[in-house]
Amino acid sequence: MKKILLVDSSPRKDGNSDVIVSLLAQQLKDAEVTMFKMREHKCNPCLACGWCQGKDTVAGCVQKDDFTTIIPLLDTCDGIVMATPIYNHQINSQAKLFIERFYPFFNFAKKNMSNTTKYGKKAALICSCWGGPIDIYQKYAAWTVENFKQMGAEELKSFVFNQIPGRGDIKQHPEYLEQIRKIGQWLLAE
């Protein structure tokens, strides 16, 4: 059974990111799914203390917050999807914090600069926004999802769902709902 981590970085309950991860969770009923909603957890920023570095395998983190508890899942999962709103032309601060905490996986001397025990993971970044320069957002999302290589992801996808300013507006866009369905299929495919 595939292990999938769904991350909602939005502080808004019932917002578009919440809808995205909820729809994916429903689709992934044949997988072991963990939903991690940043607003419900205590997640500190990386301290850059270096405690996690210089080890052959992922050692975890010196901090004892809620992010630390999912490091083993990040190491062994088959896929991860992060849903985030775009704030001021970037992923929100909670999404940045989540990505920065990949530091225990960083090992310059190893494949993809990762000391994960499992390579070949799938990772997707789904950004939602009210509008803006969609071409720039798409390039930014594609560049940002590259960070997931640090925890062993080798198949990457990025999406920008535009023109959804209100809470749950994504439900009014069948084209986005279809994309979410395809993401679920991709995560389960061999």
C-alpha positions in Angstrom: 0.0 0.0 0.0 1.4 3.4 -1.0 2.1 6.0 1.7 1.1 9.5 0.7 1.6 12.7 2.7 -0.8 15.6 1.9 0.2 19.0 3.3 -2.1 22.0 3.6 0.0 25.0 4.3 -2.9 27.5 4.4 -3.9 29.2 7.6 -7.5 29.3 6.2 -9.8 26.5 7.2 -12.1 25.4 4.4 -10.0 27.4 1.9 -8.9 26.2 -1.5 -5.8 24.4 -0.1 -8.0 22.6 2.4 -10.4 21.5 -0.4 -7.5 20.3 -2.5 -6.0 18.0 0.1 -9.5 16.8 1.2 -10.4 15.9 -2.4 -7.1 14.1 -2.9 -7.5 12.2 0.4 -10.9 10.9 -0.8 -9.4 9.8 -4.1 -6.5 8.0 -2.4 -8.6 5.6 -0.4 -6.5 2.7 -1.6 -3.4 4.3 0.0 -2.2 5.0 3.5 -2.8 8.8 3.6 -1.5 11.2 6.2 -2.9 14.8 6.1 -0.8 17.4 7.7 -2.5 20.8 8.1 0.1 23.3 9.1 -2.5 25.5 10.9 -3.2 22.6 13.3 0.4 21.9 14.2 3.3 23.6 16.0 6.1 23.9 13.4 9.2 25.9 14.2 11.5 27.3 11.6 14.8 25.6 11.0 17.4 26.7 13.5 20.3 26.1 11.1 22.1 24.5 14.1 23.6 21.7 12.0 22.6 18.9 14.5 21.0 16.9 11.7 24.0 17.2 9.3 27.0 14.9 8.8 25.0 11.7 9.2 24.7 8.9 6.7 20.9 8.6 7.2 18.2 10.9 8.2 18.7 11.6 11.9 15.7 13.8 12.5 15.8 17.2 14.1 17.0 18.5 17.5 13.6 20.3 17.8 10.7 18.5 19.4 7.8 20.1 17.5 5.1 18.6 15.3 7.2 18.7 12.1 9.8 16.5 13.8 7.2 13.8 14.2 6.6 13.5 10.4 10.3 13.3 9.4 10.2 9.4 9.4 7.2 9.6 7.1 9.0 12.0 4.7 11.8 9.5 4.6 9.6 6.5 3.8 6.6 7.8 1.9 5.9 7.2 -1.7 4.5 10.6 -2.5 3.9 14.1 -1.1 1.6 16.8 -2.2 1.7 20.3 -0.8 -1.2 22.7 -1.4 -0.5 26.4 -0.7 -1.9 29.7 -1.5 0.1 32.3 -3.3 0.8 35.4 -1.1 2.6 38.4 -2.6 3.7 36.3 -5.7 5.2 33.5 -3.6 4.1 30.4 -1.7 3.1 31.3 1.8 5.4 31.4 4.8 4.1 28.2 6.2 4.9 26.4 3.0 8.4 27.9 3.0 8.9 26.8 6.6 7.9 23.2 5.7 10.4 23.1 2.9 13.2 24.6 5.0 12.7 21.8 7.5 13.9 19.3 4.8 17.4 20.1 6.0 17.8 16.7 7.8 17.7 15.1 4.3 20.5 17.3 2.9 23.8 15.5 2.2 25.8 17.0 -0.6 27.8 13.7 -1.1 24.8 11.5 -1.9 22.5 11.0 -4.8 20.3 14.1 -5.4 22.1 15.6 -2.4 19.7 13.5 -0.2 20.4 10.9 2.5 16.9 9.5 2.3 16.4 5.8 2.7 13.9 5.9 -0.2 14.4 7.5 -3.6 11.9 7.7 -6.4 9.2 9.5 -4.5 6.6 11.6 -6.3 6.0 15.2 -5.3 3.6 17.8 -6.4 3.1 21.4 -5.5 -0.3 22.9 -6.0 -0.6 26.7 -5.8 -3.9 28.6 -5.6 -4.3 32.3 -6.3 -6.8 35.0 -7.1 -5.0 36.2 -10.2 -1.7 37.6 -11.2 1.0 36.7 -13.7 0.1 33.1 -14.3 3.2 32.4 -16.5 5.5 33.7 -13.8 3.6 31.7 -11.1 3.9 28.5 -13.2 7.7 29.0 -13.5 8.0 29.8 -9.8 5.9 26.7 -8.8 8.1 24.4 -11.1 11.2 25.9 -9.6 9.9 25.5 -6.0 8.9 21.9 -6.3 12.5 21.1 -7.2 13.2 21.4 -3.4 11.4 18.1 -2.9 14.3 16.3 -4.4 16.1 16.9 -1.1 13.8 14.4 0.5 14.1 11.8 -2.3 11.5 12.9 -4.8 12.4 12.2 -8.4 9.0 12.7 -10.2 7.8 16.2 -9.8 4.7 18.1 -10.8 3.5 21.6 -10.2 0.2 23.3 -10.8 -1.2 26.8 -10.4 -4.9 27.1 -10.0 -5.8 30.7 -10.9 -8.9 32.9 -10.4 -10.0 31.3 -7.2 -10.0 34.2 -4.7 -12.6 33.1 -2.2 -12.8 30.3 0.3 -13.5 27.1 -1.5 -13.9 28.7 -5.0 -12.0 25.8 -6.5 -15.2 23.8 -6.3 -16.6 26.0 -9.1 -13.8 25.1 -11.5 -14.3 21.6 -13.0 -11.0 21.9 -14.9 -9.1 22.2 -11.6 -11.1 19.3 -10.0 -10.2 17.2 -13.0 -6.5 18.1 -12.5 -6.8 17.0 -8.8 -8.3 13.7 -10.0 -5.3 13.2 -12.3 -2.9 14.0 -9.6 -4.5 11.3 -7.4 -4.2 8.7 -10.3 -0.5 9.7 -10.8 0.3 9.2 -7.1 -1.2 5.7 -7.2 0.4 4.7 -10.5 3.4 2.4 -10.6 
